């Protein structure tokens, strides 16, 4: 029973430590915001600056994984070169050892209660009293995280000390060091935090459960364990992101292998040459030396290493575009045709997005589509709502960038069509954003036990479904659509909006409903009206010629 209690206490310590690291990371990420990203961009003009930037940022944020993921995003956006990205990650690996020094010194050399309890107390009071204000909310997160980190460490430390008194660990001392290397890798792979692995190892070392060489092997194994998060984040990204992730994996494996081969000489350097007798300080020194070794070995050959990585993965650039990715502005007529197809594809997926938020069956819309195969290739259907929204934003950005290049190659008539098409994409994205903004309202109304709210939602759901069926029919029919057909649909949208609003006002007078519910319904009705109008304007710009499209624009869009 004593052993079970010790294991549970150790597990609780790990959980608290992980939660504390999350709170600290979230607080610093939100308190720093854009400034850290701008700092990274400014400092990464050369390799030395990139390493220093990675070290400083990770030292503050205390998450090499978070910095690496940020770097991957910048690489994917073309902000960083692959060489600079690799240099930043080298620095990030060194920066994460700062937390180890903090834990080894404050966590084991001072009275934890003096540090942790006041921080948790102050953080708790701040969160309750001033948590509604963003700045104080994240300051309280930091204080709570800082305090809970040491409380979690205390749990791990006392659990290890108790276990040493009841269990003979000496029988494991003769095991090969590679076993401890694998243990370190597996622990970090599971918890996805090398800081937790270090804290656990320091606790075991402090309690005498393991010796210095075994602890060093565990920490060494933890160097590679966090790479899984980065590899997963690179899946589906462009070739550069995949190369950076691969490069990170390769140099982590390489450094782990080199350091393991030279483990005994490195430990002798620490204990006999540098003369560090405290095993806890020795262990964090070992961790820092390993990451410094990685910088010394890789920084001079980054150019060669990045050229080697460029052999891997096809340069697809991770584009969302289905058609313009294959277009060349050297053939402007062909490029314009592909842009037209891209616009139709964008509107189609925008309609799917909005219908999905309403939980409306989109099977019929998909079956009539020419884009089923493209969406299967892009894994569009398996994406979450947030991922689909980001996909549409990226696609709109790619279309906008291509539009700016193509417009200089076209004559005035072609430019008029191009302007209509990009306007259609903007309107379509506006329609998507309007529906996304009322996502919470949709959930609220669709699950409401109040009949007036639920019936209001059902009415709009049916109207939206009918509208999108008609819009899709216009987009897919072979013969041209005339002005009057779209004008009828425009009037229908306007009529649905005013009728629904007036009906609701009448029904509200006959029943009891809270003020917040009235606001929810009115906001929902207005945003859906805006979205439906925007989607119609997108279809209009695709289907009508320039003159009719301009005449359509003269219709009052927001007459209420």
C-alpha positions in Angstrom: 0.0 0.0 0.0 2.9 2.3 0.8 4.3 1.7 -2.7 1.0 2.5 -4.3 0.7 5.8 -2.4 4.2 6.7 -3.4 3.5 6.0 -7.1 0.3 8.1 -6.9 2.2 10.9 -5.3 4.8 10.8 -7.9 2.2 10.8 -10.6 0.4 13.7 -9.0 3.7 15.6 -9.0 4.2 14.9 -12.7 0.7 16.1 -13.4 1.1 19.3 -11.3 4.4 20.0 -13.0 3.0 19.6 -16.5 0.0 21.8 -15.6 2.3 24.4 -14.1 4.5 24.4 -17.2 1.3 24.9 -19.3 0.2 27.9 -17.2 3.6 29.5 -17.4 3.8 29.0 -21.1 0.3 30.3 -21.7 0.9 33.4 -19.5 4.2 34.4 -21.1 2.8 33.7 -24.6 -0.1 35.9 -24.1 1.7 38.6 -22.1 4.4 38.8 -24.7 2.3 38.4 -27.8 3.5 39.9 -31.1 6.6 41.4 -29.6 8.4 38.0 -29.3 7.6 37.2 -32.9 9.0 40.6 -34.1 12.0 40.1 -31.9 12.6 36.7 -33.5 12.4 38.2 -37.0 14.8 41.0 -36.2 17.5 38.9 -34.5 17.6 36.1 -37.0 19.5 38.0 -39.7 22.5 35.7 -39.2 23.2 32.3 -37.7 24.7 33.6 -34.4 21.8 35.9 -33.9 19.4 33.1 -34.7 21.0 30.8 -32.1 21.0 33.7 -29.5 17.3 34.5 -30.3 16.3 30.9 -29.9 18.1 30.7 -26.6 16.6 33.9 -25.2 13.1 33.3 -26.3 13.1 29.7 -25.0 14.7 30.8 -21.8 11.8 33.2 -21.2 8.9 31.0 -22.5 10.5 27.8 -21.2 9.2 25.6 -24.0 11.6 24.6 -26.8 8.7 22.8 -28.4 6.6 26.0 -28.5 9.4 28.0 -30.0 10.1 25.2 -32.5 6.4 25.1 -33.5 6.5 28.9 -33.9 9.5 28.6 -36.1 7.8 26.0 -38.2 4.9 28.4 -38.8 7.4 31.1 -39.8 9.1 28.8 -42.2 5.8 27.7 -43.7 5.0 31.4 -44.3 8.3 32.1 -45.9 9.4 34.5 -43.1 12.5 32.4 -42.1 14.9 30.6 -44.3 15.5 26.9 -43.4 19.0 27.7 -42.3 17.9 30.3 -39.8 15.1 28.1 -38.6 17.6 25.3 -37.8 19.9 27.8 -36.0 16.9 29.1 -33.9 16.0 25.5 -32.9 19.7 24.8 -31.9 19.4 27.9 -29.6 16.0 26.7 -28.3 17.4 23.4 -27.2 20.0 25.3 -25.1 17.4 27.8 -23.8 15.3 25.0 -22.3 18.1 24.1 -19.9 17.5 27.4 -18.0 14.5 25.8 -16.4 16.7 22.8 -15.3 19.1 25.2 -13.6 16.1 26.9 -11.8 14.8 23.5 -10.6 18.2 22.2 -9.5 19.1 25.3 -7.5 15.8 26.7 -6.1 13.9 23.4 -6.2 16.4 21.4 -4.2 18.6 23.9 -2.5 15.9 26.1 -0.9 12.8 25.7 1.2 10.1 25.2 -1.6 7.2 26.3 0.6 8.8 29.8 1.0 8.7 30.2 -2.8 5.7 28.2 -3.9 2.9 28.9 -1.5 3.0 32.7 -1.6 3.0 32.6 -5.4 0.0 30.2 -5.6 -1.8 32.3 -3.0 -1.2 35.6 -4.8 -2.0 34.0 -8.2 -5.3 32.6 -6.9 -6.5 35.9 -5.4 -5.5 37.8 -8.6 -7.4 35.3 -10.8 -10.6 35.6 -8.7 -10.5 39.3 -8.1 -9.1 40.6 -11.4 -9.3 37.6 -13.7 -11.7 39.4 -16.0 -8.9 41.7 -17.2 -6.6 39.9 -19.6 -3.3 41.2 -18.2 -4.0 40.2 -14.6 -5.5 36.9 -15.8 -2.2 35.9 -17.3 -0.1 37.4 -14.5 -2.1 35.1 -12.2 -1.5 32.2 -14.5 2.2 32.9 -14.3 2.2 33.0 -10.5 0.1 29.9 -10.2 2.3 28.1 -12.7 5.5 29.2 -11.0 4.2 28.0 -7.5 2.6 24.8 -8.7 5.8 23.9 -10.6 7.7 23.8 -7.3 4.8 22.1 -5.4 4.8 19.4 -8.1 8.6 19.1 -7.8 8.1 18.7 -4.0 5.7 15.8 -4.6 8.2 14.1 -6.9 11.1 14.7 -4.5 9.4 13.3 -1.4 7.9 10.4 -3.3 11.4 9.4 -4.5 12.8 9.8 -1.0 10.1 7.6 0.4 10.5 5.0 -2.2 14.3 4.8 -1.7 13.6 3.9 2.0 11.4 1.0 1.1 13.0 -0.3 -2.1 16.5 -1.4 -3.0 17.5 0.4 -6.3 21.1 -1.0 -6.2 20.0 -4.0 -8.2 19.5 -1.8 -11.2 22.9 -0.2 -11.0 24.5 -2.9 -13.2 22.0 -2.4 -16.0 23.5 -1.1 -19.3 23.3 2.7 -19.6 21.4 2.4 -22.9 18.4 1.1 -20.9 18.3 4.4 -19.1 18.7 6.2 -22.3 15.6 4.5 -23.7 13.7 5.2 -20.4 14.5 8.9 -20.8 13.2 8.8 -24.4 10.0 7.0 -23.4 9.2 9.3 -20.5 9.7 12.4 -22.6 7.7 10.8 -25.5 4.8 10.3 -23.1 4.8 13.6 -21.3 6.1 15.7 -24.2 8.3 17.8 -21.9 12.0 17.4 -21.4 11.6 19.7 -18.4 9.5 17.1 -16.6 12.0 14.3 -17.5 14.7 16.5 -16.0 12.7 17.2 -12.8 11.9 13.5 -12.4 15.6 12.6 -12.9 16.8 15.2 -10.5 14.4 13.9 -7.9 15.6 10.3 -8.3 19.2 11.5 -8.3 18.6 13.6 -5.2 17.0 10.7 -3.4 19.8 8.3 -4.3 17.6 6.0 -6.4 20.0 6.3 -9.4 23.6 7.3 -9.9 25.0 10.2 -11.9 25.8 8.2 -15.1 22.3 6.7 -15.1 20.7 10.1 -14.6 22.8 11.6 -17.5 21.7 8.7 -19.8 18.0 9.4 -18.9 18.4 13.2 -19.6 20.2 12.3 -22.9 17.3 10.2 -24.0 14.9 13.0 -23.2 16.7 15.2 -25.7 15.0 13.4 -28.6 11.7 12.6 -27.0 10.0 16.0 -27.7 10.7 15.8 -31.4 7.5 13.8 -32.0 5.3 17.0 -31.4 7.3 18.8 -34.0 7.1 15.9 -36.5 3.4 15.7 -36.1 3.0 19.5 -36.6 4.9 19.3 -39.9 2.6 16.7 -41.4 0.5 18.3 -44.1 2.8 21.4 -44.2 5.0 22.5 -47.0 8.3 21.0 -47.9 10.3 23.5 -45.9 8.4 22.7 -42.7 9.0 19.0 -43.2 12.7 19.6 -43.9 13.1 21.6 -40.7 11.3 18.9 -38.7 13.5 16.3 -40.3 16.7 18.3 -39.6 15.7 18.7 -36.0 15.2 14.9 -35.7 18.5 14.2 -37.4 20.7 16.5 -35.3 18.9 15.3 -32.1 19.7 11.7 -32.9 23.2 12.6 -33.9 24.0 14.6 -30.8 22.4 11.9 -28.6 24.5 9.2 -30.3 27.7 11.2 -30.0 27.1 12.2 -26.4 26.2 8.6 -25.4 29.4 7.3 -27.0 31.4 10.0 -25.1 29.3 9.8 -22.0 32.1 8.7 -19.6 34.6 11.3 -20.8 32.0 14.0 -20.5 31.1 13.0 -17.0 34.8 12.9 -16.0 35.1 16.4 -17.5 32.3 17.6 -15.2 33.4 15.9 -12.0 37.2 15.9 -12.3 38.2 18.8 -14.5 35.4 21.3 -13.8 35.3 19.8 -10.3 31.5 19.9 -9.8 30.8 17.5 -6.9 27.1 18.2 -6.5 25.4 15.6 -8.7 22.3 17.8 -9.2 24.4 20.7 -10.5 26.5 18.2 -12.4 23.4 16.9 -14.2 22.2 20.3 -15.4 25.7 21.1 -16.4 25.8 17.9 -18.5 22.5 19.0 -20.2 23.8 22.4 -21.0 27.2 21.0 -22.3 25.4 18.6 -24.6 23.3 21.4 -26.2 26.4 23.6 -26.5 28.1 20.7 -28.2 25.2 20.6 -30.7 25.7 24.3 -31.5 29.5 24.0 -31.8 29.2 21.0 -34.2 26.3 22.1 -36.3 26.6 25.9 -36.6 29.7 25.8 -38.9 28.1 23.3 -41.2 24.5 24.7 -41.3 24.9 25.6 -45.0 25.9 22.1 -45.9 23.3 20.5 -43.7 20.4 22.6 -45.1 21.5 21.7 -48.7 21.4 18.1 -47.7 17.9 18.5 -46.3 16.7 20.2 -49.5 17.1 16.8 -51.2 14.1 15.6 -49.3 10.4 16.2 -49.9 8.8 17.6 -53.1 8.4 21.4 -53.2 4.6 21.4 -53.1 4.7 24.5 -50.8 1.7 23.1 -48.9 -0.6 25.3 -51.1 -4.4 25.1 -50.5 -5.0 26.2 -54.1 -6.4 23.5 -56.4 -5.8 25.3 -59.7 -3.7 28.4 -59.6 -0.8 26.5 -58.0 -0.2 25.1 -61.5 -0.8 28.4 -63.3 1.9 30.6 -64.8 1.3 34.4 -65.4 3.4 33.9 -68.6 0.2 32.5 -70.0 -2.3 35.0 -68.7 -5.4 33.7 -70.5 -4.9 30.2 -69.1 -4.1 31.7 -65.7 -7.3 33.7 -65.8 -9.3 30.5 -66.6 -7.6 28.7 -63.7 -8.4 31.6 -61.4 -12.0 31.4 -62.4 -12.0 27.7 -61.5 -10.3 28.5 -58.2 -12.9 31.0 -57.3 -15.7 28.5 -57.9 -13.8 26.0 -55.8 -13.5 28.6 -53.0 -17.2 29.4 -53.0 -18.1 25.7 -53.0 -16.0 25.1 -49.9 -17.3 28.2 -48.3 -20.8 27.0 -48.7 -19.9 23.6 -47.3 -18.3 25.3 -44.3 -21.4 27.3 -43.5 -23.8 24.4 -44.0 -21.7 22.2 -41.7 -21.9 24.8 -38.9 -25.7 24.6 -39.2 -25.4 20.7 -39.1 -27.1 20.6 -42.5 -26.5 17.6 -44.7 -24.1 18.5 -47.5 -24.2 15.1 -49.4 -26.3 16.5 -52.2 -24.1 19.5 -52.7 -21.0 17.3 -52.7 -22.4 14.9 -55.2 -23.1 17.6 -57.7 -19.6 19.0 -57.3 -16.5 18.7 -59.5 -14.4 19.1 -56.5 -14.9 15.8 -54.6 -11.5 14.4 -55.7 -9.7 17.7 -54.9 -11.1 17.8 -51.4 -10.2 14.2 -50.8 -6.6 14.9 -51.9 -6.5 18.0 -49.5 -8.1 15.9 -46.7 -10.7 18.7 -46.5 -13.5 16.5 -45.1 -11.3 15.2 -42.2 -10.3 18.7 -41.0 -11.9 20.2 -37.9 -14.0 23.4 -38.3 -11.1 25.5 -37.2 -8.8 23.8 -39.7 -11.3 24.3 -42.5 -11.5 28.0 -41.6 -7.7 28.3 -41.7 -7.7 26.4 -45.0 -10.2 28.9 -46.5 -8.2 31.9 -45.1 -5.0 30.5 -46.6 -6.6 29.8 -49.9 -8.0 33.4 -50.0 -4.5 34.7 -49.3 -3.0 32.6 -52.1 -5.7 33.9 -54.5 -5.1 37.5 -53.5 -1.3 37.1 -54.0 -1.9 35.5 -57.4 -4.4 38.2 -58.4 -1.7 40.9 -57.7 0.7 39.2 -60.0 -1.8 38.4 -62.8 -3.5 41.8 -63.0 -0.4 43.4 -64.6 -0.5 40.9 -67.5 -4.2 41.3 -68.6 -6.0 43.8 -70.8 -8.8 46.0 -69.4 -11.6 43.6 -70.2 -9.8 40.6 -68.7 -8.9 42.8 -65.6 -12.6 43.6 -65.1 -13.4 39.8 -64.9 -10.4 39.3 -62.6 -11.6 42.0 -60.3 -15.1 40.5 -60.1 -13.5 37.1 -59.3 -11.4 38.4 -56.5 -14.4 40.3 -55.2 -16.3 37.1 -55.2 -13.7 35.4 -53.1 -13.7 38.3 -50.6 -17.5 38.2 -50.4 -17.5 34.5 -49.9 -14.9 34.8 -47.1 -17.1 37.5 -45.5 -20.0 35.1 -45.6 -17.9 32.4 -43.9 -16.6 34.7 -41.2 -20.1 36.0 -40.4 -21.4 32.5 -39.9 -18.3 31.5 -37.9 -18.8 34.5 -35.6 -22.3 33.3 -34.7 -21.1 29.7 -34.1 -21.9 30.1 -30.3 -25.3 31.5 -31.2 -26.0 28.5 -33.4 -25.1 26.1 -30.6 -27.2 28.1 -28.1 -30.3 28.3 -30.2 -30.1 24.7 -31.6 -29.9 23.3 -28.0 -32.3 25.7 -26.4 -35.2 24.3 -24.4 -37.2 27.5 -25.1 -39.5 26.9 -28.0 -39.3 30.4 -29.3 -35.6 30.3 -29.7 -35.5 26.7 -31.0 -38.2 27.4 -33.6 -36.5 30.6 -34.7 -33.3 28.5 -35.3 -35.2 25.8 -37.3 -36.8 28.4 -39.5 -33.4 30.0 -40.4 -31.8 26.6 -40.8 -34.4 25.6 -43.4 -34.2 29.0 -45.1 -30.4 28.7 -45.3 -30.5 25.2 -46.7 -33.0 26.3 -49.4 -30.9 29.3 -50.3 -27.7 27.3 -50.7 -29.5 24.7 -52.9 -30.5 27.6 -55.2 -27.1 29.2 -55.2 -25.4 25.9 -56.0 -27.9 25.3 -58.8 -26.9 28.7 -60.3 -23.3 27.8 -60.1 -23.6 24.4 -61.6 -26.1 24.9 -64.4 -24.8 25.2 -67.9 -26.8 28.1 -69.3 -26.1 31.7 -68.2 -27.8 33.1 -65.1 -29.7 36.4 -65.7 -30.0 39.4 -63.5 -33.6 38.9 -62.6 -33.1 35.4 -61.2 -30.5 36.7 -58.8 -32.6 39.7 -58.0 -35.5 37.4 -56.9 -33.1 35.6 -54.6 -31.9 38.9 -53.2 -35.5 39.9 -52.4 -36.1 36.6 -50.8 -33.1 37.0 -48.5 -34.3 40.5 -47.5 -37.9 39.3 -46.9 -36.7 36.3 -44.8 -34.7 38.7 -42.6 -37.5 41.2 -42.0 -40.2 38.7 -41.6 -38.3 36.6 -39.1 -37.4 39.7 -37.1 -41.0 41.0 -37.0 -42.4 37.5 -36.2 -39.9 37.2 -33.3 -40.9 40.7 -31.9 -44.5 39.6 -32.0 -43.9 36.3 -30.2 -41.7 37.9 -27.6 -44.6 40.0 -26.4 -46.6 36.9 -25.8 -44.0 35.0 -23.7 -41.3 35.5 -21.1 -37.7 35.6 -22.4 -34.5 37.0 -20.9 -32.9 40.1 -22.4 -29.7 38.2 -23.2 -31.7 35.7 -25.3 -33.3 38.6 -27.2 -29.8 39.9 -28.0 -28.7 36.4 -29.1 -31.6 36.0 -31.5 -31.2 39.5 -33.0 -27.4 39.1 -33.4 -27.9 35.7 -35.0 -30.5 37.0 -37.4 -28.4 40.0 -38.4 -25.2 38.1 -39.0 -26.9 35.4 -41.0 -28.6 38.0 -43.1 -25.1 39.6 -43.7 -23.7 36.2 -44.6 -26.4 35.2 -47.0 -26.2 38.6 -48.7 -22.4 38.2 -49.0 -22.7 34.7 -50.4 -25.2 35.9 -53.0 -22.8 38.8 -54.0 -20.0 36.2 -54.4 -22.2 34.1 -56.8 -23.3 37.3 -58.6 -19.7 38.3 -59.3 -18.9 34.9 -60.7 -22.0 34.6 -62.9 -22.9 38.1 -64.2 -21.1 40.2 -66.8 -19.5 43.5 -65.7 -22.5 45.7 -66.6 -25.1 43.5 -64.8 -22.8 43.0 -61.9 -22.5 46.8 -61.5 -26.3 47.2 -61.7 -26.7 44.6 -59.1 -24.3 46.5 -56.8 -26.7 49.4 -56.9 -29.3 47.5 -55.0 -29.3 48.5 -51.3 -27.4 45.8 -49.6 -28.4 46.4 -46.0 -31.9 47.9 -46.1 -33.5 47.0 -42.7 
